[in-house]
Amino acid sequence: MELQKGSKIEVYRKSEDEAWEAYMDEFIGCHGFITDPDTTINDPDALIEVSLENKGTHRLPQDCLRLID
């Protein structure tokens, strides 16, 4: 999965990453888009910045995200 700035995403599950916080559970099922994929780091474990509809902008682990059309 290649996450690029502007890609539409869904938070589809709880992350296995240690950076996942309990408050993030309310983001499951939310849609949004990538605002900063950290492509310069190119680290699949890095948190990426996403803007979620009605939830603001957050840094989330990649394993909880999937691309949508």
C-alpha positions in Angstrom: 0.0 0.0 0.0 1.5 3.3 -1.1 0.3 6.2 1.0 0.7 9.6 -0.7 -0.3 13.1 0.2 -4.0 13.5 -0.6 -4.8 9.7 -0.7 -8.3 9.0 0.7 -8.1 6.6 3.7 -10.3 4.8 6.2 -9.2 3.9 9.7 -10.5 0.3 9.5 -9.1 -1.3 12.6 -7.2 -0.9 15.9 -3.5 -0.7 15.3 -1.1 -3.2 16.8 1.5 -0.4 17.1 2.5 0.7 20.6 1.7 4.3 19.6 -2.0 3.5 19.5 -3.9 5.2 22.3 -7.3 4.2 23.8 -8.9 7.5 22.6 -8.0 6.5 19.0 -10.6 3.7 19.2 -13.2 6.3 18.3 -11.5 6.9 14.9 -12.3 3.3 13.7 -14.6 3.7 10.7 -13.7 7.3 10.0 -12.6 8.5 6.6 -10.1 11.2 5.7 -7.0 11.8 3.7 -3.2 11.8 4.1 -1.7 15.2 4.8 1.9 14.1 5.5 3.0 10.6 4.6 6.6 11.1 5.7 7.9 9.8 2.4 11.3 11.3 3.1 11.6 8.9 6.0 10.2 5.9 4.0 9.6 3.9 7.2 6.6 1.7 7.1 6.4 1.8 10.9 6.4 5.6 11.1 3.3 7.4 12.1 1.7 9.4 9.4 -0.4 12.5 9.5 -4.1 12.2 8.5 -7.0 14.6 8.5 -10.2 12.8 9.6 -13.7 14.0 8.8 -15.0 15.8 11.9 -12.1 14.6 14.0 -9.2 16.9 13.1 -5.7 16.0 12.1 -3.8 13.2 13.9 -0.6 11.1 13.6 -1.6 7.4 13.3 0.2 4.1 12.7 -0.1 2.9 9.1 -1.4 -0.6 10.0 -4.8 0.8 10.9 -5.3 2.5 7.6 -6.5 1.4 4.2 -6.9 3.3 0.9 -10.4 3.9 -0.4 -11.7 5.3 -3.7 
